[in-house]
Amino acid sequence: MNVKTRLYGLLEKAEDGDRVGKIIDVFLVSLIMLNVAAVILETVAWVHDRYAAELHVFDVFSVAVFTVEYLLRVWVCTLNPKYSHPLKGRLAYATSAMALIDLVAILPFYLP
């Protein structure tokens, strides 16, 4: 099994009993939940004042993880028959609802 196929299996279609796939799923869901908590906590003035640097580092880390995940999903999507064409398939995937949600989640970090 090549790297692309393994990544597709981990990111898109984790098999039952795939320990690494489960760990990735739990990690990503946990990171999303922690980000929601961080955004909420950041609205509390004393938390923001006291932990601004730590919250920023967490934000940068999270965006880096989600950016890598997004790019990997765009790369491996061609293994799905629906997105099999190298260019048109990736464009179709990138404009799918789930990919757009992922993009909207990370894009504000990169915009000035």
C-alpha positions in Angstrom: 0.0 0.0 0.0 1.5 3.4 -1.0 1.5 6.5 1.1 -1.4 8.2 -0.8 -3.6 5.1 -0.4 -2.8 4.9 3.3 -3.5 8.6 3.9 -6.8 8.3 2.1 -7.7 5.4 4.3 -6.8 7.4 7.4 -8.5 10.6 6.4 -11.5 9.5 4.4 -12.4 5.9 4.9 -10.9 4.6 8.1 -11.6 0.9 8.4 -13.1 -0.6 11.5 -10.3 -1.6 13.8 -7.8 0.8 12.3 -6.2 2.1 15.4 -4.2 4.9 13.7 -7.4 6.1 11.9 -9.3 6.1 15.1 -6.6 8.1 16.9 -6.6 10.7 14.0 -10.4 11.0 14.2 -10.3 11.5 18.0 -7.5 13.9 17.7 -9.2 16.1 15.1 -12.6 16.1 16.9 -10.8 16.9 20.2 -8.9 19.7 18.5 -12.1 21.1 17.1 -13.8 21.0 20.5 -10.8 22.6 22.2 -10.8 25.4 19.6 -14.5 26.1 20.3 -13.6 26.2 24.0 -10.7 28.5 23.3 -12.8 30.9 21.3 -15.4 31.1 24.1 -12.7 31.6 26.8 -11.0 34.2 24.7 -14.1 36.4 25.1 -13.6 36.6 28.9 -11.4 39.7 29.4 -9.2 38.3 32.2 -8.6 35.0 30.3 -7.7 36.9 27.2 -5.4 39.3 29.1 -3.7 36.5 31.0 -3.5 33.8 28.3 -3.3 35.8 25.1 0.1 34.4 24.1 -0.9 30.8 24.9 -4.2 31.1 23.0 -2.3 32.5 20.0 0.1 29.6 20.0 -2.8 27.2 20.3 -4.5 29.0 17.4 -1.4 28.8 15.2 -0.9 25.1 16.0 -4.6 24.3 15.2 -4.5 26.2 11.9 -1.3 24.4 10.9 -2.9 21.0 11.7 -6.2 21.8 9.9 -4.3 23.3 6.9 -2.2 20.1 6.6 -5.3 18.0 6.9 -7.1 20.1 4.2 -4.2 19.9 1.8 -3.8 16.1 2.4 -7.5 15.6 1.7 -7.3 17.6 -1.5 -4.3 15.5 -2.5 -5.8 12.1 -1.8 -9.3 12.8 -3.0 -8.5 11.5 -6.5 -8.6 8.0 -5.0 -12.4 8.4 -4.6 -14.0 7.5 -8.0 -16.2 10.6 -7.8 -13.0 12.8 -7.8 -10.7 10.6 -9.9 -9.6 13.2 -12.5 -6.3 14.8 -11.3 -7.4 18.4 -11.8 -11.2 18.4 -12.2 -11.6 15.9 -9.4 -9.6 18.1 -7.0 -11.6 21.2 -8.0 -14.8 19.3 -7.5 -13.7 18.1 -4.1 -12.4 21.6 -3.1 -15.9 23.0 -3.9 -17.8 20.3 -2.1 -19.6 21.3 1.1 -17.3 19.6 3.6 -14.1 20.9 1.9 -15.6 24.5 1.8 -16.4 24.3 5.5 -12.8 23.2 6.1 -11.5 26.0 4.0 -13.7 28.6 5.6 -12.4 27.4 9.0 -8.7 28.1 8.1 -8.9 30.9 5.6 -9.5 33.8 8.1 -6.1 33.0 9.7 -4.3 33.6 6.4 -6.2 36.7 5.4 -4.8 40.1 6.6 
